[in-house]
Amino acid sequence: MNISKRDKKVLMIGALAVAFFLVINYVISPFIESENDIQEGTEQKEMLLQKYEKVINQRGKIEKKLAKMKREQSDLNTKLLKGSTPSLAAAERCKKCWRRFLKNMAWN
């Protein structure tokens, strides 16, 4: 079989085109996709890091707020009725009210 110079040129150009296509499809394209995935992962990690830094920077403010809430809770707890059951607590409260009333009546 005799192949002319023109046919050899066409075959060579076709082989180069196929090789070029294979290189782009199986080497360069996966590499670019891998780089894009790495870039996206890096951006996500940077956003997460910024979020954590923000939380860390707000720690003092959060601790102050927690201390304030604990003080408010203890203040409110002192206003609650004391007693082992609600009935006993109410009875104790009534007893104190009556004593105060009678004491005020005695002064008058």
GISUL-V580016 format. One record per pair of residues at least 24 apart in sequence whose C-alpha atoms are under 7 Angstrom apart, sorted by the first residue. I is the first residue (numbers start at 1). J is the second residue. D is the distance in Angstrom with one decimal. If there is no record, write none. Layout:
BEGIN
I J D
I J D
END
This chain:
BEGIN
none
END
